[in-house]
Amino acid sequence: MKTITATELARNLSRVLDRLATEGGEVAVERNSRTVARLMSAPAEQNALEAMADLYRTLPESAASDWETDIRRNRLKAATLEKGLRDPWAS
């Protein structure tokens, strides 16, 4: 973990944040030779497809067909529901 002073952070905030964004890791901020804060990179963001990409490896074979059936059933329900929806604020 890299350590910088509060003064260095104030003078180089943009550079420190850029480094955290690209390289990741953590930076300890010291004031009067005492660690007063730690900055760390945020976890990488994922969309739903990326988050579920490895899910198929953890599920049993039967889950795939059940999942597909549920999706198809819910798509039909959603299509039927959309026809019957109305705007509650419309007069």
MDAnalysis code that builds the backbone (N, CA, C; Angstrom):
import MDAnalysis as mda
import numpy as np

u = mda.Universe.empty(273, n_residues=91, atom_resindex=np.repeat(np.arange(91), 3), trajectory=True)
u.add_TopologyAttr("name", ["N", "CA", "C"] * 91)
u.add_TopologyAttr("resid", np.arange(1, 92))
u.add_TopologyAttr("resname", ["MET", "LYS", "THR", "ILE", "THR", "ALA", "THR", "GLU", "LEU", "ALA", "ARG", "ASN", "LEU", "SER", "ARG", "VAL", "LEU", "ASP", "ARG", "LEU", "ALA", "THR", "GLU", "GLY", "GLY", "GLU", "VAL", "ALA", "VAL", "GLU", "ARG", "ASN", "SER", "ARG", "THR", "VAL", "ALA", "ARG", "LEU", "MET", "SER", "ALA", "PRO", "ALA", "GLU", "GLN", "ASN", "ALA", "LEU", "GLU", "ALA", "MET", "ALA", "ASP", "LEU", "TYR", "ARG", "THR", "LEU", "PRO", "GLU", "SER", "ALA", "ALA", "SER", "ASP", "TRP", "GLU", "THR", "ASP", "ILE", "ARG", "ARG", "ASN", "ARG", "LEU", "LYS", "ALA", "ALA", "THR", "LEU", "GLU", "LYS", "GLY", "LEU", "ARG", "ASP", "PRO", "TRP", "ALA", "SER"])
u.atoms.positions = np.array([
    [0.848, -1.166, 0.000],
    [0.000, 0.000, 0.000],
    [0.899, 1.236, 0.000],
    [0.581, 2.151, -0.889],
    [1.337, 3.390, -0.985],
    [0.845, 4.363, 0.085],
    [1.747, 5.156, 0.615],
    [1.411, 6.151, 1.633],
    [1.779, 7.536, 1.120],
    [0.861, 8.485, 1.283],
    [1.136, 9.874, 0.918],
    [0.651, 10.778, 2.040],
    [1.168, 11.988, 2.058],
    [0.715, 12.946, 3.077],
    [-0.554, 13.626, 2.585],
    [-1.277, 14.219, 3.523],
    [-2.491, 14.943, 3.172],
    [-2.167, 16.102, 2.226],
    [-1.023, 16.727, 2.420],
    [-0.608, 17.827, 1.544],
    [-0.370, 17.328, 0.122],
    [0.325, 16.180, -0.003],
    [0.548, 15.595, -1.329],
    [-0.770, 15.246, -2.004],
    [-1.693, 14.712, -1.234],
    [-3.003, 14.361, -1.782],
    [-3.718, 15.602, -2.281],
    [-3.693, 16.676, -1.486],
    [-4.360, 17.912, -1.889],
    [-3.762, 18.457, -3.183],
    [-2.465, 18.361, -3.337],
    [-1.794, 18.894, -4.525],
    [-1.939, 17.988, -5.746],
    [-2.144, 16.695, -5.517],
    [-2.150, 15.721, -6.619],
    [-3.394, 14.843, -6.644],
    [-4.503, 15.364, -6.187],
    [-5.707, 14.542, -6.071],
    [-6.079, 13.879, -7.397],
    [-6.093, 14.640, -8.456],
    [-6.476, 14.091, -9.758],
    [-5.552, 12.946, -10.168],
    [-4.267, 13.122, -9.987],
    [-3.297, 12.096, -10.347],
    [-3.480, 10.840, -9.489],
    [-3.718, 11.029, -8.196],
    [-3.924, 9.887, -7.293],
    [-5.173, 9.117, -7.701],
    [-6.256, 9.840, -7.984],
    [-7.497, 9.174, -8.393],
    [-7.329, 8.450, -9.721],
    [-6.609, 9.060, -10.653],
    [-6.355, 8.395, -11.935],
    [-5.583, 7.092, -11.732],
    [-4.599, 7.131, -10.869],
    [-3.798, 5.929, -10.610],
    [-4.667, 4.834, -9.971],
    [-5.515, 5.212, -9.029],
    [-6.400, 4.228, -8.409],
    [-7.355, 3.630, -9.446],
    [-7.852, 4.472, -10.345],
    [-8.795, 3.990, -11.362],
    [-8.139, 3.023, -12.337],
    [-6.884, 3.273, -12.682],
    [-6.234, 2.417, -13.673],
    [-5.521, 1.223, -13.068],
    [-4.846, 1.431, -11.944],
    [-4.041, 0.354, -11.356],
    [-4.728, -0.356, -10.198],
    [-5.749, 0.279, -9.624],
    [-6.402, -0.303, -8.454],
    [-5.543, -0.124, -7.219],
    [-5.855, -0.839, -6.180],
    [-5.059, -0.785, -4.956],
    [-5.609, 0.174, -3.916],
    [-4.704, 0.597, -3.051],
    [-5.091, 1.400, -1.893],
    [-3.987, 2.408, -1.588],
    [-4.389, 3.578, -1.098],
    [-3.438, 4.629, -0.723],
    [-3.773, 5.081, 0.697],
    [-2.773, 5.055, 1.572],
    [-2.958, 5.552, 2.942],
    [-2.596, 7.035, 2.954],
    [-3.422, 7.832, 3.616],
    [-3.185, 9.275, 3.721],
    [-2.766, 9.576, 5.151],
    [-1.605, 10.223, 5.268],
    [-1.070, 10.539, 6.598],
    [-1.092, 12.036, 6.859],
    [-1.352, 12.366, 8.110],
    [-1.243, 13.737, 8.592],
    [-0.495, 13.673, 9.917],
    [0.571, 14.439, 10.036],
    [1.404, 14.424, 11.247],
    [1.867, 13.008, 11.591],
    [2.315, 12.294, 10.586],
    [2.846, 10.926, 10.727],
    [1.830, 9.915, 11.253],
    [0.549, 10.233, 11.124],
    [-0.526, 9.302, 11.534],
    [-1.432, 9.045, 10.355],
    [-1.780, 7.805, 10.120],
    [-2.719, 7.488, 9.040],
    [-4.105, 7.967, 9.440],
    [-4.668, 8.842, 8.600],
    [-5.989, 9.394, 8.907],
    [-7.062, 8.905, 7.936],
    [-6.637, 8.351, 6.813],
    [-7.619, 7.868, 5.837],
    [-6.967, 6.870, 4.897],
    [-7.812, 6.117, 4.226],
    [-7.360, 5.200, 3.178],
    [-8.270, 5.378, 1.980],
    [-7.673, 5.534, 0.824],
    [-8.424, 5.590, -0.429],
    [-8.217, 4.266, -1.143],
    [-9.292, 3.691, -1.649],
    [-9.152, 2.442, -2.390],
    [-9.988, 2.505, -3.655],
    [-9.585, 1.739, -4.637],
    [-10.312, 1.718, -5.901],
    [-11.666, 1.052, -5.695],
    [-12.627, 1.512, -6.467],
    [-13.977, 0.953, -6.393],
    [-13.999, -0.387, -7.118],
    [-14.883, -1.281, -6.703],
    [-14.985, -2.552, -7.430],
    [-15.457, -2.299, -8.858],
    [-15.026, -3.138, -9.772],
    [-15.414, -2.992, -11.175],
    [-16.924, -3.166, -11.319],
    [-17.513, -2.358, -12.175],
    [-18.948, -2.467, -12.425],
    [-19.191, -3.546, -13.471],
    [-20.328, -4.220, -13.323],
    [-20.693, -5.268, -14.268],
    [-22.139, -5.074, -14.683],
    [-22.428, -5.437, -15.909],
    [-23.837, -5.472, -16.297],
    [-24.380, -6.852, -15.928],
    [-25.660, -7.050, -16.106],
    [-26.286, -8.308, -15.686],
    [-25.690, -9.514, -16.412],
    [-25.410, -9.340, -17.692],
    [-24.857, -10.450, -18.468],
    [-23.488, -10.865, -17.940],
    [-22.641, -9.883, -17.615],
    [-21.321, -10.193, -17.080],
    [-21.423, -10.829, -15.693],
    [-22.335, -10.332, -14.876],
    [-22.487, -10.861, -13.523],
    [-22.966, -12.311, -13.537],
    [-23.773, -12.658, -14.528],
    [-24.340, -13.999, -14.575],
    [-23.591, -14.923, -15.533],
    [-22.481, -14.462, -16.101],
    [-21.768, -15.220, -17.126],
    [-21.345, -16.609, -16.656],
    [-20.908, -16.739, -15.443],
    [-20.449, -18.036, -14.951],
    [-21.508, -18.806, -14.169],
    [-22.697, -18.261, -14.101],
    [-23.751, -18.911, -13.328],
    [-24.065, -20.309, -13.863],
    [-24.032, -20.454, -15.179],
    [-24.379, -21.756, -15.760],
    [-23.472, -22.877, -15.258],
    [-22.260, -22.539, -14.869],
    [-21.325, -23.570, -14.396],
    [-21.695, -24.089, -13.011],
    [-22.432, -23.313, -12.254],
    [-22.754, -23.705, -10.885],
    [-24.127, -24.363, -10.763],
    [-24.945, -24.278, -11.806],
    [-26.292, -24.828, -11.750],
    [-26.339, -26.245, -12.311],
    [-27.230, -27.085, -11.782],
    [-27.395, -28.424, -12.357],
    [-28.052, -28.320, -13.739],
    [-27.898, -29.365, -14.543],
    [-28.447, -29.383, -15.913],
    [-29.943, -29.101, -15.934],
    [-30.685, -29.635, -14.980],
    [-32.142, -29.477, -14.984],
    [-32.562, -28.021, -14.783],
    [-31.709, -27.236, -14.163],
    [-32.055, -25.840, -13.901],
    [-32.196, -25.042, -15.190],
    [-31.429, -25.383, -16.213],
    [-31.485, -24.647, -17.475],
    [-32.855, -24.739, -18.117],
    [-33.407, -25.940, -18.191],
    [-34.730, -26.079, -18.820],
    [-35.807, -25.425, -17.970],
    [-35.700, -25.536, -16.641],
    [-36.665, -24.876, -15.759],
    [-36.598, -23.359, -15.921],
    [-35.386, -22.849, -16.034],
    [-35.175, -21.417, -16.184],
    [-35.780, -20.921, -17.506],
    [-35.525, -21.680, -18.573],
    [-36.062, -21.303, -19.882],
    [-37.588, -21.316, -19.857],
    [-38.169, -22.316, -19.223],
    [-39.624, -22.399, -19.114],
    [-40.184, -21.196, -18.363],
    [-39.546, -20.838, -17.274],
    [-39.991, -19.686, -16.488],
    [-39.906, -18.390, -17.293],
    [-38.827, -18.230, -18.041],
    [-38.667, -17.012, -18.845],
    [-39.768, -16.925, -19.891],
    [-40.010, -18.038, -20.584],
    [-41.049, -18.029, -21.625],
    [-42.420, -17.747, -21.013],
    [-42.718, -18.343, -19.874],
    [-44.005, -18.139, -19.201],
    [-44.160, -16.676, -18.796],
    [-43.097, -16.100, -18.229],
    [-43.178, -14.713, -17.770],
    [-43.262, -13.726, -18.928],
    [-42.640, -14.048, -20.060],
    [-42.768, -13.178, -21.234],
    [-44.213, -13.143, -21.712],
    [-44.866, -14.296, -21.699],
    [-46.272, -14.345, -22.107],
    [-47.133, -13.547, -21.138],
    [-46.877, -13.690, -19.833],
    [-47.630, -12.937, -18.833],
    [-47.417, -11.445, -19.017],
    [-46.171, -11.047, -19.264],
    [-45.864, -9.622, -19.426],
    [-46.583, -9.060, -20.639],
    [-46.602, -9.814, -21.745],
    [-47.281, -9.345, -22.954],
    [-48.769, -9.194, -22.700],
    [-49.362, -10.139, -21.985],
    [-50.781, -10.072, -21.655],
    [-51.061, -8.917, -20.705],
    [-50.189, -8.720, -19.754],
    [-50.358, -7.668, -18.765],
    [-50.294, -6.290, -19.398],
    [-49.378, -6.093, -20.336],
    [-49.222, -4.785, -20.973],
    [-50.493, -4.351, -21.669],
    [-51.238, -5.296, -22.227],
    [-52.482, -4.955, -22.907],
    [-53.515, -4.429, -21.921],
    [-53.492, -4.948, -20.698],
    [-54.496, -4.565, -19.722],
    [-54.085, -3.424, -18.803],
    [-52.865, -2.902, -18.958],
    [-52.403, -1.815, -18.092],
    [-53.017, -0.491, -18.537],
    [-53.288, 0.348, -17.568],
    [-53.781, 1.684, -17.883],
    [-53.070, 2.674, -16.970],
    [-53.040, 3.899, -17.389],
    [-52.385, 4.942, -16.631],
    [-53.304, 5.360, -15.482],
    [-52.918, 5.154, -14.219],
    [-53.808, 5.491, -13.093],
    [-54.002, 7.003, -12.936],
    [-53.144, 7.807, -13.529],
    [-53.273, 9.262, -13.412],
    [-54.074, 9.875, -14.561],
    [-54.328, 9.069, -15.600],
    [-55.113, 9.590, -16.730],
    [-56.563, 9.740, -16.292],
    [-57.167, 10.806, -16.686],
    [-58.576, 11.036, -16.305],
    [-59.512, 10.713, -17.442],
])
